[in-house]
Amino acid sequence: MKRGSRDLTQGNIMKQLILFALPIFAGQIFQNLYNSVDSIVVGRALGTTALAAVSSSADISMLLTGFFVGFSTGGGVLIARYFGAKDRNSLEKALHTLVTFGIIIGLSMATVGIILAPMLLRLVKCPDDVFPEALAYLRIYLIGVLFTAIYNVGARILQSVGDSQRPFYFLVASSITNIVMDLLFVLTFRMGVRGAALATIISQGLSVFLVYSRMLKTDDVYKLIPSKLMHMDRKMLKEIAVLGFPAAIQSSLISISNLFVQRYINAFGSSAMAGIGAAKKIDRFVGMIAQCLGLATTTFVSQNVGAKRYDRAFKGIRTALLICAVYILIVGTVVYTLAPTFVEIFISDAEAVAFGVSMVHVMIPFYYFQVLNNIFANAVRGFGKSFVVMLCSIVGMIGCRQLFLFIAMKINYAVENVYIGFPVGWACAAISVIIYYFIKIRPKYTKELKEMENVTEEIPEKE
């Protein structure tokens, strides 16, 4: 049977990063595509209020799903490190512990989310005319949180051992299913926003089936053995928690911060909600390369730290920054120029389009801050400092952004301040994590590298 794992401790760095990141990137395109199809179908077929309902629910759903994305990313660092160190026994324990814990947490969070859905919508000040449809969409959507949780765990395990292709195939199948179900439920069966949510659940369920079928059938290092589930290794769970929980908490806190940002947006009415919701979809496509290469950097650094190839890890970080810079320059220019065309794909209301275009134009010039934050944060996480990354993100993405919005909105309650708040957060978070990297990470591992080289030089050659 064909093996899917990839050793990132050998070979040309740029080639390895690109080959590993491309399937993640393509998968994200399809994932964002089917999320966008939700919005396009709802916005075009059901109108501004329905699109506002879906957009209002987005940050709430990200509060829960973001927890699992962060947790699985942190857990994946440990698996990648064991893979790089060729420690298959520890990798197997980490894998089964991570999957079991993911299932338990997924069930718990889905239940809590469904119960608290009305309170969460009130928290973001969802307007009364949007609330009924937003609640209907959110409650159905949150049923699929369990699927999202365990899929992310499975996909991240595959990516951590270098197999980024199969998660891509699974996302393609899931995306196509979601698009077909969207058209069927919303346009044919006239199920409204409930149909869009149901389509998402079905597609998420398919992705779970595909990823775990692969893990059960493979003979590769990520083989899942059912009898070893529900038997969590306590020591391994602690190690996973040390790396996974800071990433999960970071993601959740940023999502909570986004809920308060959504409060500002909702105050400008349904047109602003719909237009900014469309701009956020576009934002995900532009910022996608930073996110994907960030994930690739985490795996690349983790594997090379496990193999004690620290010089290669440093070079990988620089290479990822270069690739992102070129991408942002090209794609950012296109999106900035054609912003009205892209926003009008989602919504036709002139006022809503104006809000969306304005947001795109404000944010695009500052995207390199997002690149710096994603690459350096994920690199530091790859070195095992997940807690530090969490603190830097809290300072920048939450503290600085919320402080800026509080002061700016007091001076002038304008929607443009909401737009500016995003790059303010990126810049502050990036500065924090870059300072830590160059003060703590780089000197420490450079010293270890020199010590290893000295030891090698002192070993006498055999005659």
WOMO-V747494 format. One record per residue. N is the residue number from 1. PHI is phi in whole degrees, -180 to 180 (none if undefined). Layout:
n,phi
N,PHI
N,PHI
This chain:
n,phi
1,none
2,-65
3,-86
4,-113
5,-69
6,-134
7,-85
8,-91
9,-90
10,-131
11,91
12,-63
13,-64
14,-62
15,-63
16,-64
17,-64
18,-66
19,-63
20,-76
21,-78
22,-57
23,-63
24,-64
25,-62
26,-63
27,-63
28,-66
29,-60
30,-67
31,-64
32,-67
33,-63
34,-73
35,-67
36,-70
37,-61
38,-51
39,-69
40,-64
41,-63
42,-65
43,-64
44,-78
45,-87
46,-112
47,103
48,-63
49,-64
50,-66
51,-66
52,-62
53,-64
54,-67
55,-65
56,-66
57,-84
58,-62
59,-70
60,-69
61,-65
62,-67
63,-59
64,-87
65,-67
66,-63
67,-60
68,-73
69,-61
70,-65
71,-63
72,-68
73,-64
74,-63
75,-64
76,-65
77,-59
78,-65
79,-64
80,-63
81,-66
82,-65
83,-65
84,-63
85,-85
86,62
87,-98
88,-69
89,-63
90,-68
91,-61
92,-63
93,-64
94,-63
95,-59
96,-70
97,-67
98,-65
99,-65
100,-62
101,-67
102,-62
103,-64
104,-63
105,-66
106,-61
107,-61
108,-65
109,-69
110,-63
111,-64
112,-63
113,-62
114,-64
115,-67
116,-93
117,-53
118,-61
119,-65
120,-67
121,-67
122,-67
123,-61
124,-89
125,56
126,-63
127,-60
128,-61
129,-73
130,-100
131,-54
132,-59
133,-71
134,-64
135,-67
136,-61
137,-64
138,-65
139,-65
140,-69
141,-60
142,-71
143,-60
144,-81
145,-60
146,-60
147,-61
148,-61
149,-63
150,-76
151,-66
152,-61
153,-63
154,-63
155,-64
156,-68
157,-62
158,-61
159,-65
160,-68
161,-99
162,92
163,-96
164,-99
165,-76
166,-66
167,-56
168,-65
169,-59
170,-66
171,-69
172,-61
173,-61
174,-65
175,-64
176,-62
177,-61
178,-63
179,-63
180,-62
181,-66
182,-58
183,-62
184,-68
185,-74
186,-85
187,-86
188,-87
189,-86
190,56
191,-92
192,65
193,-66
194,-63
195,-65
196,-64
197,-67
198,-64
199,-60
200,-65
201,-61
202,-61
203,-68
204,-66
205,-62
206,-65
207,-63
208,-63
209,-58
210,-68
211,-68
212,-81
213,-62
214,-63
215,-68
216,-77
217,-91
218,-70
219,-112
220,-81
221,-65
222,-97
223,-62
224,-98
225,-111
226,-52
227,-65
228,-94
229,-76
230,66
231,-125
232,-73
233,-80
234,-62
235,-63
236,-68
237,-61
238,-64
239,-65
240,-64
241,-63
242,-61
243,-91
244,-83
245,-67
246,-59
247,-66
248,-68
249,-65
250,-56
251,-63
252,-67
253,-66
254,-64
255,-65
256,-64
257,-60
258,-66
259,-62
260,-73
261,-67
262,-62
263,-60
264,-62
265,-63
266,-60
267,-67
268,-93
269,97
270,-67
271,-66
272,-65
273,-60
274,-70
275,-65
276,-70
277,-61
278,-66
279,-62
280,-66
281,-64
282,-65
283,-55
284,-65
285,-69
286,-70
287,-83
288,-62
289,-64
290,-66
291,-66
292,-68
293,-71
294,-64
295,-62
296,-63
297,-65
298,-58
299,-66
300,-60
301,-65
302,-60
303,-63
304,-74
305,-67
306,-60
307,-88
308,61
309,-102
310,-68
311,-61
312,-68
313,-62
314,-62
315,-64
316,-62
317,-63
318,-63
319,-66
320,-62
321,-63
322,-65
323,-61
324,-63
325,-61
326,-66
327,-62
328,-62
329,-60
330,-74
331,-68
332,-60
333,-63
334,-63
335,-66
336,-61
337,-68
338,-104
339,-52
340,-59
341,-63
342,-67
343,-67
344,-68
345,-64
346,-90
347,-149
348,-105
349,-60
350,-61
351,-66
352,-64
353,-60
354,-61
355,-62
356,-64
357,-63
358,-60
359,-66
360,-60
361,-66
362,-73
363,-82
364,-53
365,-62
366,-107
367,-69
368,-67
369,-63
370,-66
371,-61
372,-57
373,-65
374,-64
375,-68
376,-70
377,-63
378,-71
379,-66
380,-62
381,-64
382,-63
383,-81
384,95
385,-104
386,-66
387,-65
388,-64
389,-60
390,-59
391,-63
392,-64
393,-68
394,-64
395,-60
396,-84
397,-73
398,-111
399,-59
400,-64
401,-66
402,-68
403,-65
404,-60
405,-64
406,-61
407,-72
408,-63
409,-72
410,-68
411,-74
412,-151
413,-79
414,-123
415,-66
416,-61
417,-65
418,-65
419,-61
420,-65
421,-58
422,-65
423,-64
424,-60
425,-63
426,-58
427,-64
428,-65
429,-64
430,-62
431,-60
432,-62
433,-75
434,-67
435,-59
436,-64
437,-60
438,-80
439,-90
440,-109
441,-70
442,-59
443,-63
444,-62
445,-79
446,-67
447,-63
448,-62
449,-64
450,-66
451,-64
452,-64
453,-66
454,-65
455,-63
456,-63
457,-68
458,-80
459,-72
460,-69
461,-73
462,-73
463,-78
